[in-house]
Amino acid sequence: MSRIIAIDYGAKRTGIAISDPMKMIAQGLTTIPSAELIGFLKKYFSGEDVELILVGLPKNLDNSPTDITGLVEQLVQQLKKEFPGKEVRTLDERFTSKMASKAMIDMGLRKKQRQNKGLIDEIAATILLQGYLQP
């Protein structure tokens, strides 16, 4: 059974989450430097069957693009070119970082742990994916 991977792309870091094979549960996978994303995905896809790549598309509250929206759109085109056998979709990622920060508080993480931006990115990708998996 195949999985779904979610990407919370940033200029410096990228959070990644993966679904279980039944596509019911999202779990954080890792956070990597954004420059290493394509290489990481090639390696990951060689060992795991992934049918769909979800990419969080950042937008402002008024639905206008953010300063990183253009980079994300370039990434989507690159993913389609690099992985032609995989479906690539974007998903509105507004509020995922704020939801990730709140989730970290709710989990009881200390302030120093909550300042780990890599962990925030990974949790944001997980929230993005879980939102997609739930009808």
N, C-alpha and C positions, 0 to 999 in steps of 0.2 A: 504494500500500500504506500502511496506517495504522501508527501508532506507539503506544507505551505511554509514559506520563509517570509519573514517581515523585516524590513530595513528602515531604521530611523537614521537617515543620512545627515551628517553634519560636515561642515568645512574641515574640521579636524578629526572627529571621531564618528564612528557609525555603530549604533546599537543594532543587534541582530537577535531575533526570536524565531523559534521554530514550533510548528504544531506537532502533535502526536500523529501517528499514522492514521488514526480514525478521524483526524481533523476536528477534535472536540476541545482540546486543551492546548493553550499556548504556554511556552516556557522560554525564559531568557536563555540565549545560547552564549553570547559573548559581546564584547565591545572591542573593536579594532580600529587602528588608524584608517581613516577614509582612503588614503592612498593605496592601502593593501586590500581593498574590498574585492576587486575582480579576481585577484589571485586566490584569496580566501574562498570565494564562491566556487571557483573552478575545482579546487581541492575538495571542498565539501560535497559538491555535486557528484564527484567521482565515487564517493562512498555512500551517498544517500539519494534516494529517489525523491526529487522535489518537483512538483508540477506547476506551482504558482509562486511568483516572486511579487510580494506586496511592498510598495515603496510609499512611505509617508510623504504626502505633499503638503508642505507648509503654506499656510495662508493666514492673512490678517483677519481680524474679526469682521471687517467689511468685505471679505472674500477677495481682496486684492492680493497680489503676490508679495511675498516677503523678500528680503535681501538674498535669501538662499534658494528661492523657488527656481530660479534659472539653472542653478547647479544641479538641483534634483531632476529637473526636466532633461538636462544633458545626461545625467546618470541613467535615466529610464531608457533613453535612446541607445546608450552604450550597452545596457543589459540586454536589450532586444537584439542588438547586433552580435554580442558575445554568446548569447544563449538562445538561439533561434527556436529551439524545441521547447522552450518554457514560456508560459504566459506571464506577462508582466503587467501589473495594474498599479495605479496610484490610489491612495486613500487619504482623505482629509485627516491631517494629524493635529488639528488645533486642539489644544488643551492636554495632549498626551504628556508633555513634560511636567505640567503642573499636576496632573493626576499621578504621575510617577513620584513626584516629590511628596505628595500627600500619602501615597501608598507606603513610602519609606517611613514616614512618621507613624502611620498606623501599625507598621511592622515593629515599631519600637527601636529603630536604628538610632544610634547616637548621632549627634550633630556632625561630628567629623566624618562618619560613614555617609551621612546624607549629602555631604559636600563632594562626594566622588561622582564627578560628572559622567564618567563612563558607566557607572551603575545606573544613573538616571536615564542615560540613552538606552541601555539594555531593557530596563523596565518600561520605558516609553514604547519600544518596539513590541514588547510583550502585550502591553495594553492595546496597541494598534491591532495586533493580530487577534487577540481575544475578542475585541469588538467586531472584527470581521467574521470570526467563527460563530458568534452568537447571532441568531436571526433577529 
